[in-house]
């Protein structure tokens, strides 16, 4: 459902993505992990047709992102890292507007509206305007907008950003419920978030894909080395300073009984 073939992206002299290749099939939840600035968002924007690759090619649901961008968009649910929502619109009207722009009408629009509202627990904010909603609710509204047309491929960039711990757990459960016959790729720079739900990990740093492996294989590798996933991740990305602090914070949260 997602195929990336030697994709490279340059911004002038800056190499943001360097010959990245991977495939993700239907029914998979794959976590895309890397430090801030590693190239995650750039690659997700290429998959969403926001950006064109400098070289290489990418396909979503069998359609090339450059040659058939409209077909890709019809089949893709995409949440960017900074979701652009209409601040003055009421939440219920926004979701129905997005659904109608996606070609939904009548009973189908009603059903999908009800589904995203229930799945993301938006009942209490439907009559509020976007600019009256908390950061956590705004993030959930962005996810609802990405999913209202029932896409076969879901790409989420930092989807739990702004959610409190209870909302994070609920969102993970919701994401798991979507996996049947769908392809889900989501990014984060926090290992605990990715490891809690993914079947596979893609690890990127400085634009290069460093690992593409099942989570079980990564855990086995860590055990053989007498370390944990954070240790393996930091070994791969050469993490020091802030990266070590972020990984350590994730481990501390889990030790305290928080999100895993």
ZAMARGU-4260 file (C-alpha; in steps of 0.2 Angstrom, whole numbers, plus 5000, padded with zeros to 4 digits):
<rodrens>
0) 5000/5000/5000 | 5015/5011/5003 | 5031/5009/4992 | 5046/5021/4993 | 5060/5018/4980
5) 5076/5027/4983 | 5068/5043/4987 | 5080/5058/4989 | 5074/5076/4993 | 5086/5091/4993
10) 5082/5109/4998 | 5095/5118/4989 | 5112/5112/4996 | 5103/5103/5011 | 5100/5084/5009
15) 5084/5081/5019 | 5081/5063/5013 | 5094/5052/5006 | 5090/5037/4995 | 5076/5030/5006
20) 5067/5014/5002 | 5054/5004/5011 | 5037/4995/5008 | 5022/4994/5020 | 5008/4982/5017
25) 4989/4982/5021 | 4986/4978/5040 | 5003/4985/5046 | 5005/4998/5058 | 5023/5005/5056
30) 5031/5018/5067 | 5043/5031/5059 | 5056/5036/5072 | 5070/5048/5072 | 5076/5064/5081
35) 5069/5081/5077 | 5075/5086/5059 | 5079/5068/5054 | 5069/5069/5038 | 5053/5061/5044
40) 5041/5075/5040 | 5049/5078/5023 | 5046/5060/5018 | 5028/5060/5024 | 5025/5076/5014
45) 5031/5067/4999 | 5019/5053/5002 | 5005/5065/5004 | 5009/5074/4988 | 5014/5090/4996
50) 5032/5089/4990 | 5040/5082/4975 | 5055/5071/4977 | 5071/5077/4970 | 5074/5059/4964
55) 5067/5042/4966 | 5048/5038/4967 | 5034/5034/4979 | 5018/5025/4978 | 5002/5025/4989
60) 4989/5012/4986 | 4997/5008/4969 | 4997/5026/4962 | 5013/5036/4959 | 5013/5052/4970
65) 5019/5063/4956 | 5010/5056/4941 | 4993/5052/4950 | 4992/5064/4965 | 4973/5066/4965
70) 4971/5047/4965 | 4984/5046/4980 | 4974/5060/4989 | 4957/5051/4987 | 4965/5035/4996
75) 4975/5044/5009 | 4971/5051/5026 | 4985/5063/5031 | 4988/5073/5047 | 5003/5085/5045
80) 5013/5089/5060 | 5005/5107/5061 | 4987/5104/5056 | 4980/5119/5046 | 4962/5120/5053
85) 4949/5134/5050 | 4950/5143/5067 | 4933/5152/5066 | 4923/5136/5060 | 4912/5126/5072
90) 4919/5109/5074 | 4903/5100/5068 | 4903/5111/5053 | 4921/5109/5049 | 4920/5090/5049
95) 4905/5090/5038 | 4913/5102/5026 | 4929/5091/5025 | 4918/5076/5022 | 4908/5084/5008
100) 4925/5090/5000 | 4930/5072/5001 | 4914/5067/4991 | 4903/5061/5005 | 4885/5065/5004
105) 4868/5060/5013 | 4868/5045/5024 | 4886/5041/5020 | 4892/5058/5027 | 4881/5056/5042
110) 4888/5039/5046 | 4906/5044/5044 | 4903/5060/5054 | 4896/5050/5068 | 4910/5037/5067
115) 4924/5050/5069 | 4915/5059/5083 | 4913/5043/5093 | 4930/5036/5089 | 4939/5052/5094
120) 4927/5057/5108 | 4923/5074/5101 | 4905/5075/5107 | 4908/5089/5120 | 4916/5101/5107
125) 4905/5099/5092 | 4897/5116/5094 | 4913/5125/5099 | 4923/5135/5086 | 4941/5128/5083
130) 4949/5143/5092 | 4939/5139/5107 | 4946/5121/5109 | 4961/5115/5119 | 4977/5109/5110
135) 4972/5091/5113 | 4955/5093/5106 | 4962/5102/5091 | 4974/5088/5087 | 4960/5075/5088
140) 4949/5086/5077 | 4964/5086/5064 | 4964/5067/5065 | 4945/5066/5063 | 4947/5077/5047
145) 4960/5065/5040 | 4950/5050/5043 | 4932/5055/5039 | 4932/5048/5021 | 4938/5031/5027
150) 4955/5031/5018 | 4964/5014/5015 | 4981/5022/5019 | 4984/5033/5035 | 4999/5044/5037
155) 5000/5053/5054 | 5014/5065/5058 | 5016/5066/5077 | 4998/5062/5080 | 4999/5062/5099
160) 5007/5079/5101 | 4996/5089/5113 | 4987/5074/5120 | 4987/5071/5139 | 4992/5053/5145
165) 4974/5047/5145 | 4970/5053/5128 | 4986/5045/5121 | 4981/5028/5128 | 4963/5030/5120
170) 4971/5036/5104 | 4982/5021/5103 | 4968/5009/5105 | 4958/5019/5092 | 4973/5017/5080
175) 4974/4998/5083 | 4955/4997/5079 | 4959/5004/5061 | 4972/4992/5056 | 4962/4979/5047
180) 4964/4981/5028 | 4972/4998/5031 | 4990/5003/5030 | 4996/5015/5044 | 5012/5025/5045
185) 5015/5037/5059 | 5030/5047/5065 | 5037/5052/5082 | 5053/5057/5089 | 5048/5048/5106
190) 5052/5029/5105 | 5040/5024/5119 | 5025/5031/5108 | 5031/5021/5093 | 5035/5005/5102
195) 5019/5004/5111 | 5009/5001/5095 | 5020/4997/5080 | 5023/4980/5071 | 5038/4987/5063
200) 5050/5002/5066 | 5058/5013/5053 | 5072/5023/5060 | 5079/5038/5051 | 5093/5050/5055
205) 5100/5064/5044 | 5090/5059/5030 | 5096/5041/5029 | 5086/5025/5034 | 5096/5016/5047
210) 5084/5002/5052 | 5068/4994/5045 | 5064/4979/5056 | 5050/4971/5066 | 5048/4977/5084
215) 5051/4960/5090 | 5068/4959/5081 | 5073/4976/5088 | 5069/4970/5106 | 5079/4954/5103
220) 5094/4964/5097 | 5093/4975/5112 | 5092/4959/5124 | 5107/4952/5115 | 5117/4968/5118
225) 5111/4969/5136 | 5102/4985/5133 | 5084/4991/5129 | 5076/4999/5114 | 5082/5016/5120
230) 5099/5010/5120 | 5098/5003/5102 | 5090/5019/5096 | 5103/5030/5103 | 5117/5018/5097
235) 5110/5020/5079 | 5107/5039/5079 | 5123/5043/5090 | 5112/5051/5102 | 5119/5063/5115
240) 5112/5077/5124 | 5094/5081/5120 | 5091/5064/5112 | 5097/5055/5127 | 5086/5066/5138
245) 5070/5062/5128 | 5074/5043/5128 | 5077/5043/5146 | 5061/5053/5149 | 5051/5040/5140
250) 5059/5026/5151 | 5055/5036/5167 | 5037/5038/5162 | 5035/5019/5159 | 5043/5015/5175
255) 5031/5027/5184 | 5016/5017/5177 | 5012/5030/5163 | 5010/5027/5144 | 5021/5013/5137
</rodrens>
